[in-house]
């Protein structure tokens, strides 16, 4: 979660606390304990500093200069279009055929290269999946600089269904030295299998290891590069733990270096990822990941690299096998690999409440959205039906809340009498107020429960609507053409607090419905300021939220207005009568009354001394 969003949710929490305080008719306690400062802890694991070796200058002199012309082989599957190059025998570009560029609908150029996202960062070294090692005389070799030869003559191959294709790239040096990469592609999969073979390299490679590297991260492929940077990082999965590095501060460089068995390393942007996974991980191996944050003319950039450290056996022949995945961060697709790839999916975290938010997202929200999407063609309609289901699930609580709030309003004249009667004795006033609540069986906090329950749901939905590949570029109607981003109806010539510089139509509609709800709920003249404060603050904060989230809250508020009108006007509320036996059960009010009486007794004893 980026800083602006974190601050927005903190502000929402503060507003809720203020709202709860204003809506509680209980008098203020005599004194409140001083609050302690809360330390906000980063949701990512702290990365321990590691000693980074001084980078050696790359040198390919042991094998001579590269002098071949570039030759590209294209493999087109049902899902991807992959380009391989003889320059380094590496991945040159990867296009995903099911996912469009953000500008595709805004340009007249509908060629394949403008339509589909391309994930490989072709800046430095022009591609990825390279091998790096140090020679015995201390030179650093990156195979990206070597000329390889392919064992295929054609420049284009097409695969479908269960088709597969093997392409071998080989570099040959003196005295039978060889480095081979054998790529195996499949017609219906995002992953490929790669075998690396080293022959007669025992007198060349030092350090008892070589690295298989994804060196340049992934391309940024969304319109808002700052937002995409917030979700970009590199990961290592080892020992049943996913460790990430996130260079979130401009100019920052973060690293993580581990030794031992590694299941996979990966780099990601907002919606897509690349994983390198050893097929036979070794306890003598390891991994290294690195992130760098900088600005360029296109905005904020974060570039990450990830490498698997492979033990070199110092033999004449060595073969190591890997799985390479380049594709969408689709939670259910990644789970099918049974290698914990899905742990890279961000279900959301807020103030350490991941243990609450993740189950809500993983086992309720995402499956329900996926189920509704299976038979509803428009994702906006999916969200509307989803909202109705959530509202129905919370309806009993909401109904109880509305009735509790109505009873509290009926109780106001009695509370006013107590305030007047004990205006010079705050402790007695509080004690008698608690007795009054207990007499009529009322919990003054009962009207707030549904709103508090909405906070984890809000964070869970915010996370899903930001990162779920299912929602990416999904249109709804009218001006709402992408439910995963704000529905912008006007761009401001200035920037508001929280980095807001756009006007969202759905955020305004959400704010209007919230205002109507507040107008219906708040009757106390002393609380009328909240009728305006909460809708205005929420509207401003939700201007930059995904339009799918604003659609959810707009519909949720509409349903709340209908329910509130129905409960308040169509059904006569039960008259306020004392409960049969208020002391039968030590409930919330009984405990509060006991506490008030105990406090009064302590103060009384203190005055006698």
N, C-alpha and C positions, 0 to 999 in steps of 0.2 A: 504494500500500500504506500503511495507516494505521500510526501509531507503535507500537501494541500488537502488531500483526502483524509489523512489521519487527523489533521487539525479540524476539518469539517465535522468528522464524527465525534471528536472530543467536544466541539461546540454544541452539537446536538445533545450529547450527554449532559452538558451544563444546563442547556435550556430545559431538558426534561426534569433535572433536579429542581430548577427554579419553579417550573410548572407544578411539580408535586408539592413544593413548599407553599406556593400561593394557594393551591387548591385544598390544602389541609386546614380545617377549621380549628385545630388544636392550637392553643396559645403557645408562644415561644417558651421553651424551657428557660429557667433562670440563667443558666450559663451553658455554653457549648465548649467542649474540649477543643483546644487548638488543633487544627488539622496539620498533619505532617505532609511534607512535600513528597509527591509521588515521583519516583524515578521511572521515566519512560524507557523501556528496554526494547531494542531492535528485535523484531520477530525472527530475523535470521540468526543462525548460530554465530557466535563470535568467532572470527577467524584468527587463530593464533598466528603471530608473526613468525615467518620462517626466514631462514638465511637463504638469500637468492644469490646464486652463483653469478659472477660477473660474466656477462654475455660475451662469448667469443665471436669473432668475426667469421661469418660463413665463408668457407673456402672449399671449392670443388677440385682443386688442383690434383688430388690423388687420382682423379678420373679424367682430367682434361676438360677443356671448355665445351659448352653445349653449342652446336652449330647447325642443327637440323631446323628445317622450316616446320612450323606448327601444323599438325594434322589432328583434326577433330573427328571423333566418332560419336554419333548420336544414337541413343537407345530410347525409343518411345514405348512406354507401357500404357496400360489403361489409366494409370494414376499420375505418371510423371514423364518428363522429357529430360533425360540426363545426357550431358555432354562430357566426354572424356577427352583428354589431350595427351599427346606424347611428351609434352613439356612437363616432366615430373611424373608421368603416368598417373595422373590424378583426376579428381572430379573438377571439371571446369565450371559448369553451371547445372542447376537443378530447377526446372520449372514444375510447378504443381498444377495439373490440368483442371482440378476441381475448384481452384481458388483464384479469384480475379484480383488484379491490382486495384488499388483504391481509385485510381484515375480512369479506369477502363470505361465507365459510363459517362465520363466527362470529356472524352476525346473521340475524334472521328477515326482515329487509327485503331482498327480492330484486328491487327495482325496478331499472331500467336505470341510474339515476344512482348507486345504491349498488353495483352489480355491477362496472362497468367503470372502469378508471383514467381520470382526467381530468388532463391534463398542464399546461394553461395556469394560471399563477399569477394568480388573479383579484383579488389584493389591491390593489395600486396601479394606478390607471387602468383596472382591470376588464377587461383583455385585452391582446393584443399584435399585433405587426407594424404599428408606427406609423411615421410620417414626422416627423422633427425637422429644423428649419432655423432660421437666424437671419435676421431681417429687416434691411433696410438701415438702419433706425433702432435696431438693437441689441436687438430683442426676440426671445426664444426661443419658438418656436411648436412645440408638439407636437400633431399632428393628432388625438391621442386625445381632445382637448377640443373638437373640432369636430363639428358635426352633418352627416352625409352622408345622401344619399338613394340607395336602391337602385333598379335598373331592373326588379326583380321584385316582383310583388304577393303571391305566395303565401308562407307562412311555413315550408313544409316541402317538401323535394324528396328523392326517393329515387333513387339510382343503383346500377347493377349492371353487372358485366362491363365492356364497352368503352364504356359510357355516359359522357358528359361534360356538364358544365353550366358556363355562364359567367354570373357575377353581377358587375355593375359598381356600385360605390359612388362617388358624385360629390359633392364639395363645391363650391358655387358662391358666389363673392364678387362684389364690385362690378367693373364694367368688364370683364366676361367672364373674370375670374380663376377658374380651375378646378383642382381637385386630384382626380384619378380613380384608383381602384384597381379593376382588373379581375381577379377571381379565376376561375380555371379548375380545376374539380374533376373527378376521374375515378373511375369506379365500382370499380376494382380496384387502386388505388394509394394509398400513404400521402402522396405528394407532390402538390402543386398548383402551377400556374403563376400568377404574379401580374405584371400589367403596371401600372406607375405612369406616369400621364400628367400633365404640368404644362402648363397653358395660360395664357398672358399673365401669367406669374409673374416675368418678367425684372426688373420694377421693384420686386419685393417681396423676393426671396431674395438674401441677401448671401453672402459667404465663398466663392462659386464652388462650393458643394457643398450637398447635403442628405444626411441619414442615414436609412437604413432600419433600424429597431431592433427587436430582441427584447429587451424591457426588463426583464422580471421573472423571468427564469430559468424553470425548470420546477417544478411541484408536487413535493413529496416524497410518494411514493405507497407506500412500504414501511413495515412496522411499526417497524423500527429506524431512526429518523431520523439517529442519530449515524453508523451504518454507511453510510447512504445519502449523508450529507454527505461521507464520505471519497472517494466516487466522483464527486462533483459538481464541475464546473468549466466554464470557457468556453474556446473554441478559435478560432484563426485558421489557415486553411490557405492558404499563399502560398509561391511559389517552391519547391515540392516539399518543404515543411517544415510540420509541424503544431506550432504554438506554443500552449501552454495557460497559463492563469492559475488558480491554486488557492489560495484563501484558507483555509488549513488551520489557522490560529491564531485563537483567539477575539479579536474586535475588529480583525482585520486587514482591510485594503483593498488589493487588488492590481490593477494595470492594465497594459494593453499597447496601444500606439498605433503603427500602422505606416502607411506611405504606399506606394502602388504597386499593382500588380495583385494582386487577392485572389480566390482560387477560392471560398472560402466562410467564413462564420463560424458558430459553433454554440454551444449550451448543452446540458448533459446532466445527468441524475441517474444513478442506478445502472444502470438498464436502458433508458432512453429518451433521445431527443435531438431537438432542433430545429435545422435547418440553414437558413440563408438564403444562396443562391448566385446571384450575378449571372450571367445567361446570356451576357452579352458583357462580361466583366471588362475594365476599363480601367487602363492604367498610370498614369492620373491619379487613380485612386481610392485606396482604403485601407480600414482597419478599426480598430475600437476595441473592446476587451473589458475587463470589470471584474468583480471579485468582492468580496463583503462577507460577513464571518463574524460571526454574533451568536447569542445565546441568546434563546429565548422560552419561553412556558409549555409548549410541546410538546417542547422539547429543542433541540439544536443545529440552526442553520439556516445555510445558505450560499446566497446569492442572487447570480446572475450575469446580466450583460447583455452583449449582443453587437450590434454595428452595422456595417453596410457603408457606407462613405463614397462617395457617388456624385457625380462631377463634374457641376456645373450649367453648361450651355452658354450661359446668358444669352440664350436665344432664346424666341420666342413659343410654341413647341411643342417638348416634349421627352418622349420615351417610353423607359422603361427596363424591362427584363424580368428576372424572378427566378424561381428555383425555391424553393419552401418545402416542407421535409420535416418532418413531426412524426410520429414513430413509434418503433418499437423499435430498439435497437442490435443488429441481427441482422447478423453479419459478412457472410454470403453475400448477403443482400438488399442491403446497402449497397454491396457490390462491383458490383452490376448497374448502378449509376448512373454508373460510370466517372468519378467525380469525387473519388476518394480519401476519400469519407465513412468508409470502413472503417478509416481510420487512427485514428479516435477509439476503436476497440475496444482495451481494455487486456489484452494477452496476459501481462502480468506482467514485473516487473523486480526484481532483488534484487542489491544490491552491484555494480551495473554489469554484470550477466550477462545483459542483455536479448538480446544477440547469440546466446546459447545458448538461453535460455528461449523467446523468440518463435518460432524455427523449430520447436521441439518442440511448442508449442501450436498454431501455425498450420498446420503440414503433417502432424502426426501425431495429436495429441490431439483437436482439434476435428473434423477430417474423420472420424476413427474413431468418435467419439461420435455424430456426425450420421448416419453409415452404419448403425450399430447401431440407432439410434432409428427408422430408416426401416422396420424390420420387427419390432421388439420393442415391445409396447404399454406396458410399465412401465419407467420410467427407472431404478428401482433395479436391475432385471434387466439393463438396459443397462450400468450401472456394474459389476455383478458380472462380466458377460461381458467387458467392457473390461479389468477387472483380470486375468482369466484370460489374456487375450491378452498383456498387458504382462508378466505373470509368465512365460509361455512364452517370450517374446522374451528375457527376462533369464535364463532357466533355465540356459543353458550357462555364463554367468558365475557364477551362484550355485553351480552344481555344482562348478566349479573352485575357488570360494571355500571351500566346505565341505571339499573335499579338502585344500586348502592349510591350513586351520585344523586339520584332523585331523593332518596331518604336523607342524605346529608343536607340537601336543601330544605327539606321539611324540618330538620333538626336545628336550623340556623336560629330561629327565634329563641329557643331554649338556651342555646350556646350564648346568644347575646345577653340574655338575662344573667347567666353565670358570670360573664365578663363584667357586667355592671355590679353584680353583687359582691364579687371578690376582686374588684379592680385594684385593691391595695395588697393583695396576697396572691402573687403569681403561682406559688406552689399549690395553694388550696384550689385555685382556679383550674389548674391542670388536673389535679386529683379528681375534682367533681366532674370535669369534662370526660375523663376516662370512665367514671361511673355511669355517666349518661350514655356513652357509647355502648357500654356493656349491658345496660338496662334494656336498650332497644336492639341489641344484637347487631351493631353496625361496626364495620371495619373501615375507618376513614381512608385507608390506603387501597381499599378494594376497587375503587374506580380507576386506579392507575395500572393495574396488572396487565391488561391487554397492551397498553402502550409500552410497558417495560419488556413484554414478550416480543414486541416488534423489533427491538434493537438487534438481537442476533439474526433475525430474519432479514432485516435491512442490510446488515453487513454481508450475510451470505448471498443475498441477491445482487448486491453491488459487485461482489467478487465474480459471481457467475456471469453477469451481464457484461463484465469487462473482459473475461478471458475464455469463456466457452466458445469453442470454434463453431458450434451449432448456430450461434446468434450473429456471428460476424457477417456484416453487410446484408443482414436480413431486412427487407423493407416492410413497411406496414401500409400506410395510405397517405394521401395528400403530400405534405412536405416531409413526412417522416420516412426517409429512404434508407436508414441504417440504425437498427435498434441497439447496436453495440456502441454507438457514439452519440453525443448530444444532437438533438434536432434543432439546428441553428436556424432562426428566422431573421437574425440581425447580428452583425459583428460590430462590437463597440469600438470606437476610436481610442479607447483608453482601457486600462486594466483595473478591475475592482480588487479588493482584498480576496485572498485565496486563489489568486491567479485567474479570476473569471473575466473574460473579455467577449462573451457572447450572450445572446438572449435566446433562451429555449422556450418554445411554445408550450410543450408539455409541462415544463417546470412552472410556468405561469398558471396553467390550468390546475396543476396540483396545488399550488398556493391558494387559488381561489376556493377550491373545495375544502381545503384545510380551514380557511377563514370562515366558511359557512358552518363547518362543524363546530368551530370555537364559538361562533355566535349562538349556536343552538345550545351549547353546553354551559357556557359561563353566564351566570345570572347575577353574581355578586358584583356590585359596582366597583369595589376595591380591586377586582381582578380583571377589569375590562381591558387594561393595557395589554394583557396576554393575548387577547383576541387579535391584535394587530402585530405584536412582536413575533410570535411564533410563525405565522404564515409568511411574513416578510423574510425572516431569517432562513427558514427552510427553502423558500423560493430562491433566494440568492445562492445558498449552498448547493442546490440541486441544478443550477444552471449548467454546470459542467459535467453532470452525471450522465450515464448512458440513457438514451431515450426509453429503452425498455424498462429501466427502473422507474423512471418518471411515469410511464404508462401504467405500471403496476400500482404506484401510489395514487395516481389520479383515479383509477377505477376502484381501488380499495376505499378511498375517501368517499366516492360516490355511493358505494354500497353502504358505507357507514352512515351517511346522511339518511339514506332510505330506512335503514334499520333503526336509527335513532328516532326518526319521525314516527315510525310504526310503533315502537315501544312506548314512546312518550305520549302520543296523541290517540292512537287507536286502542290502547289498553289502559283502563283505569288502574293506577298504581294502588297497591294495597295500603290501607291506612297505617300510620305509624303507631304501633302498639308495643308495649313492653313484652319481652320474651318471657316464657313461663318460668324458667329457672336460670337466671343469668349466671349463677355461680356453679352450674352443673359441670361445666368443662373449662379447664384452664386454657382457654384459647388465647388468641393474640391480644384482644382487649383486656382479658383478665390479667394476663402477664404485665401489660402496660400499667394497669391500675395498681397491681401489687408493687411494681417498681416505683410508681408515683408515691404510694403510701410509705414505702420504705425510705424514699428520699425525704419525705416530709418528717418522718420520725427522726432521721439523722440530723436534720436541720434543727428540729425542736430540742434534741439532746445537746446540740452544740451551743444553743442559746442559753441553756441552763448553766453551762460551765463558766 
